[in-house]
Amino acid sequence: MVPVFDCIVLTPERTVYDGKAEFTVLQAHDGEIGFLAGHMPIIGELGIGEMRIMNRDQVERMVIEGGLVEVFNNKVTVLAEKVFMKKELDAVKLKEELKKLLETKDKSYSQAFKNLEKQKLKAKIKVAMR
């Protein structure tokens, strides 16, 4: 039997996941980081990207848009600004949104804003297509 740990994913609006996990991988601000049972305590800043929670043969996929992760006492706690579960994502609609964003000539959007929105959409498309 594979060792498990508690895992909870929260946003200001809802509890997205609250259960056991064998392995969790998420996007930190500086790259992916993974956790197994018994991981050393850590607090980290989250980036924008995919989070995977693995149990036996099942994988829960979601997109995290910033926040914090804490690992302590065999529990991973994710406090995220926004989370989108795979089942909530529509790849066709997201691709259309990305196309519109890339084609827009609207000068009221800064390049930094467009780049951030592009990163969010690409992460959502990646998860939606899995």
C-alpha distance (Angstrom), angle and dihedral (degrees) to the residues before:
residue distance angle dihedral
M1 . . .
V2 3.79 . .
P3 3.83 115.1 .
V4 3.81 114.3 -110.6
F5 3.78 136.8 -159.8
D6 3.79 136.2 -162.1
C7 3.79 116.4 -93.0
I8 3.80 127.6 -172.2
V9 3.80 128.2 177.9
L10 3.82 116.4 -165.5
T11 3.79 136.7 179.0
P12 3.81 126.2 -176.3
E13 3.82 87.6 -98.8
R14 3.80 105.1 41.7
T15 3.78 152.8 -5.1
V16 3.81 103.9 -101.4
Y17 3.81 98.9 -177.4
D18 3.79 133.1 5.5
G19 3.77 115.9 170.0
K20 3.78 148.7 78.1
A21 3.80 125.8 -49.5
E22 3.79 136.3 -171.9
F23 3.81 94.1 -162.0
T24 3.79 134.8 1.9
V25 3.79 129.2 -168.3
L26 3.78 124.1 -173.6
Q27 3.77 141.9 166.9
A28 3.79 112.6 -98.0
H29 3.79 119.3 -168.7
D30 3.81 89.9 -96.2
G31 3.82 103.0 35.1
E32 3.78 142.8 -50.9
I33 3.78 121.3 -40.7
G34 3.79 128.2 -170.6
F35 3.79 133.3 -156.8
L36 3.80 133.4 -156.0
A37 3.80 128.9 -179.9
G38 3.80 111.7 -68.3
H39 3.82 95.3 26.4
M40 3.78 114.8 164.7
P41 3.83 116.7 -101.3
I42 3.78 113.9 -84.5
I43 3.80 141.2 160.8
G44 3.79 117.1 -156.7
E45 3.77 143.1 172.0
L46 3.80 117.0 -113.2
G47 3.76 126.6 -135.7
I48 3.79 130.9 -163.2
G49 3.77 115.2 -72.5
E50 3.78 150.7 76.1
M51 3.79 125.8 -32.6
R52 3.80 119.8 -163.4
I53 3.79 124.6 -165.7
M54 3.80 112.2 -167.3
N55 3.79 128.5 -159.3
R56 3.79 121.4 167.1
D57 3.80 103.9 -53.5
Q58 3.81 96.2 -18.1
V59 3.79 128.1 94.7
E60 3.80 123.9 -168.4
R61 3.80 110.2 -155.7
M62 3.76 127.2 -163.9
V63 3.79 141.5 153.4
I64 3.79 118.4 -116.1
E65 3.82 119.7 -158.3
G66 3.80 105.6 -162.5
G67 3.78 132.8 -54.2
L68 3.80 137.3 110.1
V69 3.79 137.4 -61.5
E70 3.79 125.0 -153.9
V71 3.79 125.3 -170.5
F72 3.78 114.8 -167.9
N73 3.79 136.2 144.1
N74 3.82 94.6 -0.9
K75 3.82 93.3 -51.0
V76 3.82 130.1 112.3
T77 3.80 113.1 -154.2
V78 3.81 119.1 -171.9
L79 3.80 117.7 -166.8
A80 3.79 103.7 -171.1
E81 3.77 132.7 -178.2
K82 3.82 90.7 -142.0
V83 3.81 134.3 -0.8
F84 3.80 128.2 -170.8
M85 3.81 118.2 -166.8
K86 3.81 116.3 -142.1
K87 3.82 91.1 -114.9
E88 3.83 89.2 58.0
L89 3.81 93.5 56.6
D90 3.81 127.3 89.3
A91 3.83 111.1 -162.9
V92 3.84 94.0 -160.8
K93 3.80 93.5 53.8
L94 3.80 92.2 43.0
K95 3.81 92.0 51.6
E96 3.81 89.1 51.3
E97 3.81 90.4 50.6
L98 3.81 90.0 50.5
K99 3.80 91.4 48.9
K100 3.83 90.8 51.6
L101 3.79 91.4 47.9
L102 3.81 92.7 50.8
E103 3.80 92.6 47.0
T104 3.80 97.1 46.8
K105 3.78 117.1 113.3
D106 3.81 93.1 -173.3
K107 3.80 107.0 137.8
S108 3.82 92.6 -161.0
Y109 3.82 88.1 81.0
S110 3.79 116.0 75.7
Q111 3.78 118.9 -134.3
A112 3.82 89.1 -116.3
F113 3.82 90.4 56.1
K114 3.80 91.8 48.5
N115 3.82 91.3 48.9
L116 3.82 91.5 50.4
E117 3.81 92.2 48.8
K118 3.80 90.0 47.0
Q119 3.82 90.6 52.9
K120 3.83 91.0 50.0
L121 3.81 93.0 48.5
K122 3.81 93.5 47.0
A123 3.83 90.8 51.6
K124 3.81 90.8 49.9
I125 3.81 92.2 47.8
K126 3.82 91.3 50.0
V127 3.80 92.1 53.3
A128 3.81 94.4 41.0
M129 3.82 90.9 54.9
R130 3.82 95.7 51.2
